[in-house]
Amino acid sequence: MTRTQIRFLRQFFAATLIFAAVLVIFYVIAGRHIVERMKAETTYRQQYGADWKEHYSEERHITVQEDHQKLLVATGGLVMLVLLCYLIYVQVLPKRSGRRRSRGRRQSFSLPS
């Protein structure tokens, strides 16, 4: 294997590992919470119609407004999580070297006189 292939495999493995970690963290911390609350709200809307908010507040012991605020904070946390993972990814990968110059001589262009 060449050095370039090894570097590519290392970068690919690091990216895959970070992506898997993000998915696991997303699911464990916030994903289940967000999906469960959204499903509950949809179910209450379908089941009770116009007065679904009162039933939602009585049975879940939280107002719809407070629930939406919690969903907003959880979604913001997910955005921060993705940003953090990107920053870690940038730090893990080796720095790319500068552009390589061709060894051949460039032709200069001149206008005919």
C-alpha positions, 0 to 999 in steps of 0.5 A, spaced: 500 500 500 502 506 498 502 512 503 496 516 499 492 509 500 494 509 507 492 516 509 485 515 505 483 509 509 485 512 515 481 518 514 475 514 511 476 510 518 476 516 522 470 519 518 466 513 519 467 512 526 465 519 528 459 519 524 457 512 528 459 516 534 454 522 532 448 517 530 449 513 537 449 520 541 444 523 537 439 516 538 441 515 546 441 523 548 436 526 544 433 522 538 428 518 542 426 524 546 424 528 540 421 523 536 417 520 542 414 527 543 413 529 536 409 522 535 405 524 542 403 530 539 401 527 532 397 522 536 393 527 540 391 531 534 388 525 531 385 523 537 382 529 540 381 534 534 380 541 536 381 540 544 387 536 543 391 541 547 387 540 554 388 533 553 395 533 552 396 538 558 392 533 563 395 526 561 402 529 560 403 534 565 406 539 561 403 544 557 404 544 549 408 551 549 413 548 554 414 541 550 415 545 544 421 549 548 424 543 550 424 540 543 427 547 541 433 546 546 434 539 544 434 540 537 439 546 538 443 541 542 443 536 536 446 542 532 451 543 537 453 536 537 454 535 529 458 542 530 462 539 535 463 532 531 466 536 525 471 540 529 473 533 532 474 530 525 478 536 523 483 535 529 483 528 528 485 528 520 492 529 518 493 536 515 493 536 507 500 538 504 500 544 499 498 543 492 503 539 488 506 543 482 507 539 476 514 538 474 513 539 467 514 546 464 508 550 463 507 554 456 507 561 456 502 564 452 504 570 447 500 574 442 503 573 435 505 580 433 
